[in-house]
Structure formats: structure tokens, C-alpha cells
Amino acid sequence: MPSSATTPNLQQLQHQFAAALHYQPHDLTTTIVNDHFSAEQRLQLYCNNFIIGLTDVLAAVYATVSAMVGDDCFNHLARQHILNHPLSQGDVTIYGAHFSDTIAAQPTLVSTLPYLVDLARLEWQRDCVSRLACHAGNLPLQKLRQLEHQANSITSQQYYFHIPTSTDTFSSQYAVVSLWEIVNHPHSDQHQLLATLDINQPQTALMQHYQWQIWQQHVTPELVTLVTDCQQQRPITALTTTQLDLLPQLLHHHLIDDIRKVNSDD
């Protein structure tokens, strides 16, 4: 049945319902049928369930952040984030971007736990990497041998080391990588490790969706720079001697999956 001048169509109802879930202005109370629940009460139930559902999504992504601040604080942060960053599509598995910004907007919390913003960045990057195509771990051994002997048109001037697309880099002025490892791999001396952790120690790391798991490794800034250069298709011949000395680490950490021609399709 076509909508009348006073009856909203399906698209209008969807927009109004989305607005109601985020406590934004809407006209749904005139559309919802009142029975043993009023229109306002029924909408409040929907809103509560919506907030709870997305809070669970955020808690799954930011489990370490939640562990550091406790349930009450995290639920408050989640509610603020949900209302300020509306869900834009039905797929909630990719919801949670910019949660670090929500944390950064809480000055009291940040002054108490200054590393929390970067910890949230780390957890979101891990979540994003988990959705990338998994790297099986294959190494381009034949091309490496060809490169060594300058054979079969594989020349260091024209080619670069290709980093698996499921790889990402991370850097922080805080030791959040070590913090994440301690919290998520509990053992008998966990409390001692947390007590002795120098959280103000800068760290760099690499992460990768590797063989259906998220591989994460605290590495030197030099190795992160090399990975970044390779991701930008820097030719092998343009790498420094120091960077070339790191090649065994690239291979050991399954960070090369091909040798490709510069400016070829990535």
C-alpha cells in the first residue's frame, strides 16, 4: 500500500527507527501502536537492546581495553561511542572504528591511563588485520635464487620485496604491545610482569593474518621501516646495506611472499 501524507513509507520508518535508537529526534511515537507498553517504553526497550548489543561487539574487539578500565567504565565509553558513531550498516562485525578517539575525548581517563588510546589503536588494527586475506606462509624461494644470480630477468633495480597484504605496522610511545601480550597470555607471574612493565617505553610491532591466526611481534623500528619501504615498492637496489642485512628477519617472520616488478599491480 502506498504511503499517505501522514503515513511514512518503509524508508522513512527505517531512518526514523535508526534515529530513535541513537536518541535523535524522530516521529515514531505517533506510528507505534500502544498496548500494555506505551510507544516510549517500547522504543526504550529497543534502544537498550541496541546499546547492549553494540557494547558486546566493542567489548569483543577491545577486550584488553575493557580489562584495563573495568566493566562500568567500558560500558560508559561504549555508550558514548555508539551514540556519537552511529552504526552505518547492518554488518556489526566491522563496527568499532575510532574508539580510540572516544577514549581520547575523556581527559580524566587519559590523564590516569595515558597509554589507553594507543592500546585501543592496537586492538582495532588487530581486528582489521583479522579481516584481511590470510597469508599461508609461502616464501618466494625460487625468485630469491634468481635474484642472487641476477637470472631470468629478476634484477634488483626493477624489483622489490612484496609484503603480504595481510601485514600491518604499529608504533606507540607506550609499551602497549607488551601490555597486550601480558594481559592476553596469563601465567603465574602475570601480576609481577605487569608491575615491572615500563609502560612509557616506546614500541614498534608488526602484525599479520597468518595461517588463520593473528601473528603479532614486537620488533625494532628499523625492521618496521624496511617493511614500510617494501610496501611502498622501494626497489631492492635502493635499500641500504643495513636494511638488506635484515632480510633474514623478513624471511623468518614470513614477511615476504613474492618479488615483484616495481609499479606492477600489487
C-alpha positions, 0 to 999 in steps of 0.5 A, spaced: 500 500 500 502 506 498 504 511 503 499 517 505 501 524 507 501 522 514 503 515 513 511 514 512 513 509 507 518 503 509 524 508 508 522 513 512 520 508 518 527 505 517 531 512 518 526 514 523 527 507 527 535 508 526 534 515 529 530 513 535 535 508 537 541 513 537 536 518 541 535 523 535 529 526 534 524 522 530 516 521 529 515 514 531 511 515 537 505 517 533 506 510 528 507 505 534 501 502 536 500 502 544 498 496 548 500 494 555 507 498 553 506 505 551 510 507 544 516 510 549 517 504 553 517 500 547 522 504 543 526 504 550 526 497 550 529 497 543 534 502 544 537 498 550 537 492 546 541 496 541 546 499 546 547 492 549 548 489 543 553 494 540 557 494 547 558 486 546 561 487 539 566 493 542 567 489 548 569 483 543 574 487 539 577 491 545 577 486 550 584 488 553 581 495 553 575 493 557 580 489 562 584 495 563 578 500 565 573 495 568 566 493 566 562 500 568 567 504 565 567 500 558 560 500 558 560 508 559 565 509 553 561 504 549 555 508 550 558 514 548 561 511 542 555 508 539 551 514 540 556 519 537 558 513 531 552 511 529 552 504 526 552 505 518 550 498 516 547 492 518 554 488 518 556 489 526 562 485 525 566 491 522 563 496 527 568 499 532 572 504 528 575 510 532 574 508 539 580 510 540 578 517 539 572 516 544 577 514 549 581 520 547 575 525 548 575 523 556 581 527 559 580 524 566 581 517 563 587 519 559 590 523 564 590 516 569 591 511 563 595 515 558 597 509 554 589 507 553 588 510 546 594 507 543 592 500 546 585 501 543 589 503 536 592 496 537 586 492 538 582 495 532 588 494 527 588 487 530 581 486 528 582 489 521 588 485 520 583 479 522 579 481 516 584 481 511 586 475 506 590 470 510 597 469 508 599 461 508 606 462 509 609 461 502 616 464 501 618 466 494 624 461 494 625 460 487 625 468 485 630 469 491 635 464 487 634 468 481 635 474 484 642 472 487 644 470 480 641 476 477 637 470 472 631 470 468 630 477 468 629 478 476 634 484 477 634 488 483 633 495 480 626 493 477 624 489 483 622 489 490 620 485 496 612 484 496 609 484 503 603 480 504 597 484 504 595 481 510 601 485 514 600 491 518 605 496 522 604 499 529 608 504 533 606 507 540 610 511 545 607 506 550 609 499 551 602 497 549 604 491 545 607 488 551 601 490 555 597 486 550 601 480 550 601 480 558 594 481 559 592 476 553 597 470 555 596 469 563 601 465 567 603 465 574 607 471 574 602 475 570 601 480 576 609 481 577 610 482 569 605 487 569 608 491 575 615 491 572 612 493 565 615 500 563 609 502 560 612 509 557 617 505 553 616 506 546 614 500 541 614 498 534 610 491 532 608 488 526 602 484 525 599 479 520 593 474 518 597 468 518 595 461 517 588 463 520 591 466 526 593 473 528 601 473 528 603 479 532 611 481 534 614 486 537 620 488 533 625 494 532 623 500 528 628 499 523 625 492 521 618 496 521 621 501 516 624 496 511 617 493 511 614 500 510 619 501 504 617 494 501 610 496 501 611 502 498 615 498 492 622 501 494 626 497 489 631 492 492 637 496 489 635 502 493 635 499 500 641 500 504 646 495 506 643 495 513 636 494 511 638 488 506 642 485 512 635 484 515 632 480 510 633 474 514 628 477 519 623 478 513 624 471 511 623 468 518 617 472 520 614 470 513 614 477 511 615 476 504 611 472 499 613 474 492 618 479 488 615 483 484 616 488 478 616 495 481 609 499 479 606 492 477 599 491 480 600 489 487 
